[in-house]
Amino acid sequence: MGKSHLLKILTVLLLAFVVSCDNTTEDPPNQNKNNNNGSGITGPRILSKVTNGNVTTEEYITSAGVLSQAILRDYGTSNTTTATVTYTNDKITKIRYQDNLTPHVLDNEYTITYTNGKMSAIAMQQNAISTTNYSDFTVIYDAVGGLYRIEERKKMGGSSSYTHYTEYRFTFSASNVVKVDHTTMLMSGNTPDPTTASTITYAYDNYDDKINPYTTLPKEYFIVTGTLFPINFNMISTNNAGKITIHNPMSPPVSIPKGYLYDSQNYPVSDQGQTINYIYKPL
């Protein structure tokens, strides 16, 4: 039940989190269609829910534009994960993710540090079923201040030394993430061992020129969430990806087409099949 069960739960949640897939047969999807019904909001807004049919798969609890909780629901089961957000002044300084299982399979608490106003480090405590694991993240920026790399060093199974290393390396085009290389390897004597490295690459293509609904919520939340669900790092992009392709060295590439209908304010309100809906509330 330990590791294999955790991986099963995370896989289910990951699939639940990729909720914006388009069912259209167009390739690539035509992203320039509009939904004349819109959301009825003409001024500032914030994302409130994402629904799949009659199921709310994502819910963002906010007050006066401040995110306090995010709830992720699995489409096919009663599994949920709740992220509770804590602030110091106007900065997110702690996020705790807990599932609704007894005992918890996912129970991670992240404490965020800032340098000159930018996220620079994250300390994570993972309360696993039978042990406590720890991770130290370093957030690295390029010469112009753009997100370049996140490094994670893990202490697993009660070890006092780092045992595992993870790296997320970002490639941007303007303000959109176009590629994330997610590399994992073992560590020996606190040093990453590249002979054990394996890389999964997530490519994001066919961006539109509309407004990404997730930009109405704190980017710091989605950066931390991306370390749990790397496929969703495109949520920190300015615009909306039209395709996600997963390159796994163990299998052929898998492409996920995505398409949107927009309101008159250039916000997505649904996928093209109007199965996935983005629900906002005014600020």
Sequence and secondary structure as in RCSB ss.txt:
>XXXX:A:sequence
MGKSHLLKILTVLLLAFVVSCDNTTEDPPNQNKNNNNGSGITGPRILSKVTNGNVTTEEYITSAGVLSQAILRDY
GTSNTTTATVTYTNDKITKIRYQDNLTPHVLDNEYTITYTNGKMSAIAMQQNAISTTNYSDFTVIYDAVGGLYRI
EERKKMGGSSSYTHYTEYRFTFSASNVVKVDHTTMLMSGNTPDPTTASTITYAYDNYDDKINPYTTLPKEYFIVT
GTLFPINFNMISTNNAGKITIHNPMSPPVSIPKGYLYDSQNYPVSDQGQTINYIYKPL
>XXXX:A:secstr
 HHHHHHHHHHHHHHHH         SS  TT B TT  S  S EEEEEEEETTEEEEEEEEETTEEEEEEEE S
SSS EEEEEEEEETTEEEEEEEEESSSS S EEEEEEEEETTEEEEEEEEEE SS EEEEEEEEEE TTS EEEE
EEEEE TT SS  EEEEEEEEEETTEEEEEEEEEEEEETTEE GGG EEEEEEEE   SS  GGGGS HHHHHHH
HHHSGGGGGGGSSS  SEEEEE TTS  EEEE   EE TTS EEE TTS EEEEEEE 
